[in-house]
Amino acid sequence: MPVIFQRINQDHALQAATIIVKAYVEPPWNEEWTFDRAAARMGELSTTPGWLGVGALEDGRLYGFAIGLPHTSASGRGLYIPEIAVLPSHQARGIGKQLLKLLEAEARNAGFSSAWLLSQGQGAAAGYYKASGYEQAARLRVYSKSLQ
């Protein structure tokens, strides 16, 4: 059965949580997500006002997804893309690329003028985003601090 790309809703959040657990344990991320934390993450994202979600489904099962959140700034109404993930068994098939294109199209239709995301600066992820037309910001850096 072919993969169908479509908008997703909050009901897909638990399936997306499973994708986070399975996809992010792999290189280059090497992150150990628990299902509960991934489900909480998807709950946070899918209840944000104005969120956009798209997914790749086959036989009603979610194999990949991309989420966008509104982010208005001095330069206009932008879309922040906090999550995009595809199950490892379905990677390297163009699913991520199609998800990103669909999310961008949905964002354009909703009146967003730009999109941005955070990712690794080197490696396959960086190459993927560059090939999709994204550019690394020259002036910005991510700053973080432990609160524990």
DRENTOR-200188 format. One record per residue: chain; residue in one letter; y, x, z of N, C-alpha, C, O, CB in turn. Coordinates in Angstrom, 1 decimal. Glycine has a CB too. Layout:
REM DRENTOR-200188
REC   chain   res       nY       nX       nZ      caY      caX      caZ       cY       cX       cZ       oY       oX       oZ      cbY      cbX      cbZ
REC       A     A        Y        X        Z        Y        X        Z        Y        X        Z        Y        X        Z        Y        X        Z
...
REM end
This chain:
REM DRENTOR-200188
REC   chain   res       nY       nX       nZ      caY      caX      caZ       cY       cX       cZ       oY       oX       oZ      cbY      cbX      cbZ
REC       A     M     -1.2      0.8      0.0      0.0      0.0      0.0      1.2      0.9      0.0      1.3      1.9      0.7      0.0     -1.0      1.2
REC       A     P      2.3      0.5     -0.8      3.5      1.4     -0.8      4.3      1.3      0.5      4.2      0.4      1.2      4.3      0.9     -2.0
REC       A     V      5.1      2.4      0.6      6.0      2.4      1.8      7.2      1.6      1.4      7.8      1.7      0.3      6.4      3.9      2.1
REC       A     I      7.6      0.7      2.3      8.8     -0.1      2.1      9.9      0.4      3.0      9.7      0.6      4.2      8.5     -1.6      2.5
REC       A     F     11.1      0.6      2.5     12.3      1.0      3.2     13.2     -0.2      3.5     13.5     -0.9      2.5     13.0      2.1      2.4
REC       A     Q     13.5     -0.4      4.7     14.3     -1.6      5.0     15.1     -1.4      6.4     14.8     -0.4      7.1     13.4     -2.8      5.1
REC       A     R     16.0     -2.3      6.6     16.7     -2.3      7.9     15.7     -2.6      9.0     14.7     -3.4      8.8     17.9     -3.4      7.9
REC       A     I     15.9     -2.0     10.2     15.0     -2.4     11.3     15.8     -3.0     12.4     17.0     -2.9     12.4     14.3     -1.1     11.8
REC       A     N     15.1     -3.6     13.3     15.8     -4.2     14.5     15.2     -3.7     15.8     14.4     -2.8     15.8     15.6     -5.8     14.4
REC       A     Q     15.6     -4.3     16.9     15.2     -3.8     18.2     13.7     -3.9     18.4     13.1     -3.1     19.2     15.9     -4.5     19.3
REC       A     D     13.0     -4.8     17.7     11.6     -5.0     17.8     10.8     -3.7     17.4      9.7     -3.5     17.8     11.1     -6.2     17.1
REC       A     H     11.4     -2.9     16.5     10.8     -1.7     16.1     11.0     -0.5     17.0     10.4      0.6     16.8     11.3     -1.3     14.7
REC       A     A     11.7     -0.7     18.1     12.1      0.4     19.0     10.8      1.1     19.6     10.8      2.3     19.7     13.0     -0.1     20.1
REC       A     L      9.9      0.3     20.0      8.7      0.9     20.6      7.9      1.7     19.6      7.4      2.8     20.0      7.8     -0.2     21.2
REC       A     Q      7.8      1.3     18.4      7.1      2.0     17.3      7.9      3.3     17.1      7.3      4.4     16.9      7.0      1.2     16.0
REC       A     A      9.2      3.2     17.1     10.1      4.4     16.9      9.9      5.4     18.0     10.0      6.6     17.8     11.5      4.0     16.7
REC       A     A      9.7      4.9     19.2      9.5      5.8     20.4      8.2      6.7     20.2      8.2      7.8     20.5      9.4      5.0     21.7
REC       A     T      7.2      6.1     19.6      5.9      6.8     19.3      6.2      7.9     18.3      5.6      9.0     18.4      4.8      5.8     18.8
REC       A     I      7.0      7.6     17.3      7.4      8.6     16.3      8.1      9.8     17.0      7.8     10.9     16.6      8.2      8.0     15.2
REC       A     I      9.0      9.5     17.9      9.8     10.6     18.5      8.8     11.5     19.3      8.9     12.7     19.1     10.8     10.0     19.5
REC       A     V      7.9     10.9     20.0      6.9     11.7     20.8      6.1     12.6     19.8      5.9     13.8     20.1      5.9     10.8     21.6
REC       A     K      5.6     12.1     18.7      4.7     12.8     17.8      5.5     13.8     16.9      5.0     14.9     16.6      3.9     11.9     17.0
REC       A     A      6.7     13.4     16.5      7.4     14.3     15.5      8.1     15.4     16.2      8.2     16.5     15.7      8.4     13.4     14.8
REC       A     Y      8.7     15.2     17.4      9.5     16.2     18.0      8.7     17.3     18.8      9.2     18.3     19.2     10.4     15.6     19.0
REC       A     V      7.4     17.1     19.0      6.5     18.1     19.6      6.2     19.2     18.6      5.8     20.3     19.0      5.2     17.5     20.1
REC       A     E      6.4     18.9     17.3      6.1     19.9     16.2      7.3     20.8     16.0      8.5     20.5     16.4      5.9     19.1     14.9
REC       A     P      7.1     22.0     15.4      8.2     22.9     15.1      9.1     22.2     14.0      8.5     21.5     13.2      7.6     24.3     14.5
REC       A     P     10.3     22.4     14.0     11.1     23.4     14.8     11.5     23.0     16.1     12.1     23.7     16.9     12.2     23.9     14.0
REC       A     W     11.3     21.7     16.5     11.9     21.1     17.7     11.1     21.6     19.0     11.7     22.0     19.9     11.9     19.6     17.6
REC       A     N      9.8     21.5     18.9      9.0     21.9     20.1      9.4     21.2     21.4      9.5     21.9     22.4      9.0     23.4     20.2
REC       A     E      9.7     19.9     21.3     10.2     19.2     22.5      9.0     18.3     23.0      8.3     17.6     22.2     11.4     18.3     22.1
REC       A     E      8.9     18.3     24.3      7.8     17.5     25.0      8.4     16.2     25.5      8.8     16.1     26.6      7.2     18.3     26.1
REC       A     W      8.4     15.2     24.6      8.9     13.8     25.0      7.8     13.0     25.6      6.7     13.1     25.1      9.5     13.1     23.7
REC       A     T      8.1     12.3     26.7      7.2     11.3     27.2      7.5     10.0     26.4      8.6      9.8     25.9      7.3     11.1     28.7
REC       A     F      6.5      9.1     26.4      6.7      7.8     25.7      7.8      7.1     26.4      8.7      6.5     25.8      5.4      7.0     25.7
REC       A     D      7.9      7.1     27.8      8.9      6.3     28.5     10.3      6.8     28.2     11.2      6.0     28.1      8.6      6.5     30.0
REC       A     R     10.5      8.1     28.1     11.8      8.7     27.8     12.2      8.3     26.3     13.3      8.0     26.0     11.8     10.2     28.0
REC       A     A     11.2      8.4     25.4     11.5      8.1     24.0     11.8      6.6     23.9     12.7      6.2     23.2     10.3      8.4     23.1
REC       A     A     11.1      5.7     24.6     11.4      4.3     24.6     12.8      4.0     25.2     13.5      3.2     24.7     10.3      3.5     25.4
REC       A     A     13.2      4.7     26.3     14.5      4.6     26.9     15.5      5.0     25.8     16.6      4.4     25.7     14.6      5.4     28.2
REC       A     R     15.3      6.1     25.1     16.2      6.6     24.1     16.4      5.5     23.0     17.6      5.2     22.7     15.7      7.9     23.5
REC       A     M     15.3      5.0     22.6     15.4      4.0     21.5     16.1      2.7     22.0     16.8      2.0     21.3     14.1      3.6     20.9
REC       A     G     15.9      2.4     23.3     16.6      1.2     23.9     18.1      1.5     24.0     18.9      0.5     23.7     16.0      1.0     25.3
REC       A     E     18.5      2.7     24.3     19.9      3.0     24.4     20.5      2.9     23.0     21.6      2.2     22.8     20.1      4.4     24.9
REC       A     L     19.9      3.4     22.0     20.4      3.4     20.6     20.5      2.0     20.1     21.5      1.6     19.5     19.6      4.3     19.7
REC       A     S     19.4      1.3     20.2     19.3      0.0     19.6     20.1     -1.2     20.3     20.1     -2.3     19.8     17.9     -0.5     19.5
REC       A     T     20.7     -0.9     21.4     21.5     -1.8     22.1     23.0     -1.4     22.0     23.9     -2.1     22.6     21.1     -2.0     23.5
REC       A     T     23.3     -0.4     21.3     24.7      0.1     21.1     25.4     -0.9     20.1     24.8     -1.1     19.0     24.8      1.5     20.6
REC       A     P     26.5     -1.5     20.4     27.2     -2.4     19.5     27.4     -1.7     18.2     27.9     -0.6     18.1     28.5     -2.9     20.1
REC       A     G     27.1     -2.4     17.1     27.3     -1.8     15.7     26.3     -0.9     15.2     26.5     -0.3     14.1     28.6     -1.2     15.7
REC       A     W     25.2     -0.7     15.9     24.2      0.3     15.5     23.6     -0.2     14.2     23.5     -1.3     13.9     23.1      0.4     16.6
REC       A     L     23.1      0.8     13.4     22.4      0.6     12.2     21.1      1.3     12.3     21.0      2.5     12.7     23.2      1.1     10.9
REC       A     G     20.0      0.6     11.9     18.7      1.3     11.9     18.0      1.0     10.6     18.0     -0.2     10.1     17.9      0.8     13.0
REC       A     V     17.3      2.0     10.0     16.5      1.8      8.8     15.1      2.4      9.1     15.0      3.3      9.9     17.2      2.4      7.5
REC       A     G     14.1      1.9      8.4     12.8      2.4      8.6     11.9      2.4      7.4     12.2      1.8      6.4     12.1      1.5      9.7
REC       A     A     10.9      3.2      7.5      9.9      3.3      6.4      8.6      2.6      7.0      8.0      3.1      8.0      9.6      4.8      6.0
REC       A     L      8.2      1.5      6.4      7.0      0.8      6.9      6.0      0.7      5.8      6.2      0.6      4.6      7.5     -0.6      7.3
REC       A     E      4.7      0.7      6.3      3.6      0.6      5.4      2.6     -0.4      6.2      2.2     -0.1      7.3      2.9      1.9      5.0
REC       A     D      2.2     -1.5      5.6      1.4     -2.5      6.2      2.0     -2.9      7.6      1.3     -3.2      8.5      0.0     -1.9      6.5
REC       A     G      3.3     -3.0      7.6      4.0     -3.5      8.8      4.1     -2.4      9.9      4.7     -2.7     11.0      3.3     -4.6      9.4
REC       A     R      3.6     -1.2      9.7      3.7     -0.2     10.7      4.8      0.8     10.3      5.0      1.2      9.2      2.3      0.6     10.8
REC       A     L      5.6      1.2     11.3      6.7      2.1     11.1      6.2      3.5     11.1      5.5      4.0     12.0      7.7      1.9     12.3
REC       A     Y      6.6      4.3     10.0      6.2      5.7      9.9      7.4      6.6     10.0      7.2      7.8     10.1      5.5      5.9      8.5
REC       A     G      8.6      6.1      9.9      9.8      6.9     10.0     11.0      6.0     10.2     11.0      4.8      9.9     10.0      7.8      8.7
REC       A     F     12.1      6.6     10.7     13.3      5.8     11.0     14.5      6.7     11.0     14.4      7.9     11.2     13.1      5.0     12.3
REC       A     A     15.7      6.0     10.9     16.9      6.7     11.0     17.9      5.7     11.7     17.9      4.5     11.4     17.5      7.2      9.6
REC       A     I     18.7      6.2     12.6     19.6      5.4     13.4     21.0      5.9     13.2     21.2      7.2     13.3     19.2      5.4     14.9
REC       A     G     21.9      5.0     13.1     23.3      5.4     13.0     24.2      4.6     14.0     23.9      3.4     14.2     23.9      5.2     11.6
REC       A     L     25.2      5.2     14.6     26.1      4.6     15.6     27.5      4.7     15.1     27.9      5.8     14.5     25.9      5.2     17.0
REC       A     P     28.3      3.7     15.3     29.7      3.8     14.9     30.4      4.9     15.8     30.2      5.0     17.0     30.4      2.5     15.1
REC       A     H     31.3      5.6     15.1     32.1      6.7     15.8     33.5      6.7     15.1     33.6      7.4     14.0     31.3      8.1     15.7
REC       A     T     34.4      6.0     15.7     35.8      6.0     15.1     36.5      7.2     15.6     36.5      7.5     16.8     36.5      4.7     15.4
REC       A     S     37.2      7.9     14.7     38.0      9.1     15.1     39.4      9.0     14.4     39.7      8.0     13.7     37.3     10.4     14.8
REC       A     A     40.2     10.0     14.5     41.5     10.1     13.8     41.3     10.0     12.3     42.2      9.6     11.6     42.2     11.4     14.2
REC       A     S     40.2     10.5     11.8     40.0     10.5     10.4     39.4      9.2      9.8     39.2      9.0      8.6     39.1     11.6     10.0
REC       A     G     39.1      8.2     10.7     38.6      6.9     10.2     37.3      6.5     10.9     36.9      7.1     12.0     38.4      7.0      8.8
REC       A     R     36.6      5.6     10.3     35.4      5.0     10.8     34.2      5.8     10.3     33.8      5.6      9.1     35.3      3.5     10.5
REC       A     G     33.6      6.6     11.2     32.4      7.4     10.8     31.2      6.9     11.4     31.2      6.1     12.3     32.7      8.8     11.2
REC       A     L     30.1      7.3     10.9     28.7      7.0     11.4     28.1      8.3     12.0     27.9      9.2     11.2     27.8      6.4     10.3
REC       A     Y     27.8      8.2     13.2     27.1      9.3     13.9     25.6      9.0     13.8     25.1      7.9     14.1     27.5      9.5     15.4
REC       A     I     24.8     10.0     13.3     23.4      9.8     13.1     22.6     10.6     14.2     22.4     11.8     14.1     22.9     10.3     11.7
REC       A     P     22.3      9.9     15.4     21.7     10.6     16.5     20.2     10.9     16.3     19.6     11.8     16.9     21.9      9.9     17.7
REC       A     E     19.5     10.1     15.5     18.1     10.2     15.3     17.6      9.9     13.9     18.0      8.9     13.3     17.3      9.3     16.3
REC       A     I     16.8     10.8     13.4     16.0     10.5     12.2     14.7     11.3     12.4     14.7     12.5     12.7     16.8     11.0     10.9
REC       A     A     13.6     10.5     12.2     12.3     11.1     12.4     11.2     10.5     11.6     11.3      9.3     11.3     11.9     11.1     13.9
REC       A     V     10.2     11.2     11.2      9.1     10.8     10.4      7.8     11.3     11.1      7.8     12.5     11.5      9.2     11.2      8.9
REC       A     L      6.8     10.5     11.1      5.5     10.9     11.7      5.1     12.2     11.0      5.2     12.2      9.7      4.5      9.8     11.6
REC       A     P      4.6     13.2     11.6      4.1     14.4     11.0      3.1     14.1      9.8      3.1     14.8      8.8      3.4     15.3     12.0
REC       A     S      2.3     13.1     10.0      1.3     12.8      8.9      1.9     12.3      7.6      1.3     12.2      6.6      0.3     11.7      9.4
REC       A     H      3.2     11.9      7.7      3.9     11.3      6.6      5.1     12.2      6.1      5.9     11.8      5.3      4.4      9.9      6.9
REC       A     Q      5.3     13.4      6.7      6.3     14.3      6.3      6.0     15.0      5.0      4.9     15.0      4.5      6.6     15.3      7.4
REC       A     A      7.1     15.5      4.4      7.0     16.2      3.1      6.6     15.3      2.0      6.0     15.7      1.0      6.0     17.4      3.2
REC       A     R      7.0     14.0      2.1      6.7     13.0      1.0      8.0     12.4      0.6      8.0     11.5     -0.3      5.8     11.9      1.6
REC       A     G      9.2     12.9      1.1     10.5     12.3      0.7     10.9     11.1      1.5     11.9     10.5      1.2     10.4     11.9     -0.8
REC       A     I     10.1     10.8      2.5     10.5      9.6      3.3     11.8      9.8      4.1     12.6      9.0      4.1      9.3      9.3      4.3
REC       A     G     12.0     11.0      4.7     13.2     11.3      5.4     14.4     11.2      4.5     15.4     10.7      4.9     13.1     12.7      6.1
REC       A     K     14.3     11.8      3.3     15.4     11.7      2.3     15.7     10.3      2.0     16.9     10.0      1.9     15.0     12.5      1.1
REC       A     Q     14.7      9.5      1.8     15.0      8.1      1.4     15.6      7.3      2.6     16.5      6.5      2.4     13.7      7.4      1.0
REC       A     L     15.1      7.6      3.8     15.7      7.0      5.0     17.2      7.3      5.1     18.0      6.5      5.4     15.0      7.4      6.3
REC       A     L     17.5      8.6      4.9     18.9      9.1      5.0     19.8      8.4      3.9     20.9      7.9      4.2     19.0     10.6      4.9
REC       A     K     19.3      8.3      2.7     20.0      7.6      1.6     20.2      6.1      2.0     21.3      5.6      1.7     19.2      7.7      0.3
REC       A     L     19.2      5.5      2.5     19.4      4.1      2.8     20.3      3.9      3.9     21.2      2.9      3.9     18.0      3.5      3.2
REC       A     L     20.3      4.7      5.0     21.2      4.6      6.1     22.7      4.8      5.6     23.6      4.1      6.0     20.9      5.6      7.2
REC       A     E     22.8      5.8      4.7     24.2      6.0      4.1     24.7      4.8      3.3     25.8      4.5      3.4     24.2      7.3      3.3
REC       A     A     23.8      4.2      2.6     24.2      3.0      1.8     24.5      1.9      2.7     25.5      1.2      2.4     23.0      2.6      0.8
REC       A     E     23.8      1.7      3.7     24.1      0.6      4.7     25.4      0.9      5.4     26.2     -0.1      5.6     22.9      0.5      5.8
REC       A     A     25.7      2.1      5.7     26.9      2.5      6.3     28.1      2.3      5.4     29.1      1.7      5.8     26.9      4.0      6.7
REC       A     R     28.0      2.6      4.1     29.0      2.4      3.1     29.3      0.9      3.0     30.5      0.5      3.0     28.6      2.9      1.7
REC       A     N     28.3      0.1      3.0     28.4     -1.4      2.9     29.1     -2.0      4.1     29.7     -3.0      4.0     27.1     -2.0      2.7
REC       A     A     28.9     -1.3      5.2     29.5     -1.8      6.5     30.9     -1.2      6.7     31.6     -1.5      7.7     28.6     -1.4      7.7
REC       A     G     31.4     -0.4      5.7     32.8      0.1      5.8     33.0      1.4      6.4     34.1      1.8      6.7     33.6     -0.9      6.5
REC       A     F     31.9      2.2      6.7     32.1      3.5      7.2     32.5      4.5      6.1     32.1      4.3      4.9     30.7      4.0      7.8
REC       A     S     33.3      5.4      6.4     33.9      6.3      5.4     33.2      7.7      5.5     33.4      8.5      4.5     35.3      6.5      5.6
REC       A     S     32.5      8.0      6.5     31.8      9.3      6.6     30.6      9.2      7.5     30.4      8.2      8.2     32.8     10.4      7.1
REC       A     A     29.8     10.3      7.5     28.6     10.4      8.4     28.5     11.8      8.9     28.9     12.7      8.2     27.3      9.9      7.7
REC       A     W     28.0     11.9     10.1     27.8     13.2     10.7     26.7     13.2     11.7     26.2     12.2     12.2     29.1     13.7     11.5
REC       A     L     26.1     14.4     12.0     25.0     14.5     12.9     25.0     15.9     13.5     25.7     16.8     13.0     23.7     14.2     12.1
REC       A     L     24.1     16.1     14.5     23.9     17.4     15.1     22.5     17.8     14.8     21.5     17.0     14.9     24.1     17.3     16.6
REC       A     S     22.3     19.1     14.4     21.0     19.6     14.1     21.0     21.1     14.2     22.0     21.7     14.6     20.5     19.1     12.7
REC       A     Q     19.8     21.7     14.0     19.7     23.1     14.0     20.5     23.7     12.9     20.6     23.2     11.8     18.2     23.6     13.9
REC       A     G     21.1     24.9     13.2     22.0     25.5     12.2     21.2     26.3     11.1     21.8     26.7     10.1     22.9     26.4     12.9
REC       A     Q     19.9     26.6     11.4     19.1     27.4     10.5     17.8     26.7     10.3     17.4     25.8     11.0     18.9     28.8     11.0
REC       A     G     17.0     27.1      9.3     15.7     26.6      9.1     15.6     25.4      8.2     16.5     25.0      7.5     15.1     26.4     10.4
REC       A     A     14.4     24.8      8.3     14.1     23.7      7.4     15.0     22.5      7.6     15.4     21.8      6.6     12.7     23.2      7.6
REC       A     A     15.3     22.2      8.9     16.2     21.0      9.1     17.6     21.2      8.5     18.1     20.3      7.9     16.3     20.8     10.7
REC       A     A     18.1     22.4      8.7     19.4     22.8      8.1     19.4     22.6      6.6     20.3     22.1      6.0     19.9     24.2      8.5
REC       A     G     18.3     23.2      6.0     18.2     23.1      4.5     18.1     21.6      4.1     18.6     21.3      3.0     17.0     23.8      4.1
REC       A     Y     17.4     20.8      4.8     17.2     19.4      4.5     18.6     18.7      4.4     18.9     18.0      3.5     16.3     18.7      5.5
REC       A     Y     19.4     18.9      5.5     20.7     18.3      5.5     21.6     18.8      4.5     22.4     18.1      3.9     21.3     18.4      6.9
REC       A     K     21.6     20.1      4.2     22.5     20.7      3.2     22.1     20.1      1.8     23.0     19.8      1.0     22.3     22.2      3.2
REC       A     A     20.8     20.0      1.6     20.3     19.5      0.3     20.7     18.0      0.1     20.8     17.5     -1.0     18.8     19.6      0.2
REC       A     S     21.0     17.3      1.3     21.4     15.9      1.2     22.9     15.8      1.2     23.4     14.7      1.3     20.8     15.2      2.4
REC       A     G     23.6     16.9      1.1     25.1     16.9      0.9     25.9     17.1      2.2     27.1     17.0      2.2     25.5     15.6      0.3
REC       A     Y     25.2     17.4      3.3     25.9     17.6      4.6     26.3     19.1      4.6     25.6     19.9      4.2     25.0     17.2      5.8
REC       A     E     27.5     19.3      5.3     28.0     20.6      5.4     28.1     20.9      6.9     28.5     20.1      7.7     29.4     20.8      4.7
REC       A     Q     27.9     22.2      7.3     28.1     22.6      8.7     29.6     22.7      9.0     30.4     23.2      8.2     27.4     24.0      9.0
REC       A     A     30.0     22.1     10.1     31.4     22.2     10.5     31.7     23.7     10.9     31.0     24.3     11.6     31.7     21.3     11.7
REC       A     A     32.8     24.1     10.3     33.2     25.5     10.6     33.9     25.7     11.9     33.7     26.8     12.6     34.2     26.0      9.5
REC       A     R     34.6     24.7     12.4     35.4     24.8     13.6     34.7     24.3     14.9     35.1     24.7     16.0     36.6     24.1     13.5
REC       A     L     33.6     23.5     14.8     33.1     22.8     16.0     31.8     23.5     16.4     31.0     24.0     15.6     32.8     21.4     15.6
REC       A     R     31.6     23.5     17.7     30.3     23.9     18.3     29.9     22.9     19.4     30.7     22.2     19.9     30.5     25.4     19.0
REC       A     V     28.6     22.9     19.7     28.1     22.1     20.8     28.2     22.8     22.1     27.7     24.0     22.2     26.6     21.6     20.5
REC       A     Y     28.8     22.2     23.1     28.8     22.8     24.4     28.0     21.9     25.4     28.1     20.7     25.3     30.3     22.9     25.0
REC       A     S     27.2     22.5     26.2     26.4     21.7     27.1     26.4     22.4     28.5     26.7     23.6     28.7     24.9     21.6     26.6
REC       A     K     26.1     21.6     29.5     26.1     22.1     30.9     25.0     21.2     31.7     25.0     20.0     31.5     27.5     21.9     31.5
REC       A     S     24.2     21.9     32.5     23.3     21.2     33.3     24.0     20.5     34.5     25.0     21.1     35.1     22.2     22.2     33.9
REC       A     L     23.7     19.3     34.8     24.3     18.6     35.9     23.4     18.5     37.1     23.6     17.7     38.0     24.7     17.2     35.5
REC       A     Q     22.4     19.3     37.1     21.4     19.3     38.3     21.5     20.6     39.1     20.8     20.8     40.1     20.0     19.2     37.8
REM end
